[in-house]
Amino acid sequence: MAVPMRTIVNANGRKGRVAATYPPLVAGELKLAPKERRAQAENPDEMPAKSASTETWRSYAARNGLTSDEAEALTRDELVAQFTKE
């Protein structure tokens, strides 16, 4: 499954597109474009289905507290278990 893309605004004010799992974006070093920020605020990130692909779960994990390296080190089942704890 493809990783979702995000529109960002670079330090020089130019817009660009990067993967949602791009480490500088995940680390907060890049700013989302205003339209992306509004869309994120209006539609909080929904947890994928337990049967979703490993890449979908890694992308979700990278947007919800794990670094890209941490997410890459875990299997889908480990990611599901970590994020579905009750």
N, C-alpha and C positions, 0 to 999 in steps of 0.2 A: 504494500500500500504506500502511496506517496505521502511524503511529509508535507503538512500544510505550509504554505508560504505566508510571510508577513511583510507588509510595507513598512519601511523604516525611514527615518529622517536622519541623515548623516550629520556629523558635527558642522560640515560646511553648508548645511541647509538643503542638500540635494536628497531626493527620494530614491530609494532602492528597494529591492525585494530580496529577502533572505529566508532560509528555512526556519521554521519555528524552533528547531533544535540547535540553531547556530550558536555556539558557545558565548560569543559576546552579547547576543540578544538575551540568552537565558541568564547571564550574569548581570544584566541590567546596564551594560555599557553602551547599548544603543537604545534610542527612543523610538517607540512606535509612532507612525504617522497619526495625526489627530483622528482621522476617520477610523483607523484600526483601534485606537484607544477607546473610542465611543462604542464600537461594535463589541469589544471585549467586555466593557462595563455592562452593556445591555444583555449580552449572552454569555454568562459565566461558563467556563470550560466544563463540559459535561464529561463524566467518566465514560470511557468506552465500554462496550459490552465485554463480558468476561471472555468471550470467544473471539474478540478482535485480534488482529495480527500483533506479533511481537513489536514491530515497528510503530504501530499505532500506540501501544502501551508505553513504549520508550519515549515517544513524542509527548504523550500525556504526562509521564513522570518528569520529563525535563521542564515542563511548564508548571509543575506543581511541587517543586522542592528538591528534586534530585538534580545533580549535575549530569551533563551528557555522558561523562565517563561512568558514573555510578549506574545510570540507566542501562548503558551498554553492557555492563558486567552482570546484569540480572536476566534471568529467563522470563518469559511471559508469565508463567505461573507464579514466580517470585514477585513480580510486579503486581499482579492481580492480588496476591495475598497481602502485600504491603499496603495497597490503597483501598482494600475492601475490609480492613479490620473494623470490627464494630465495637 
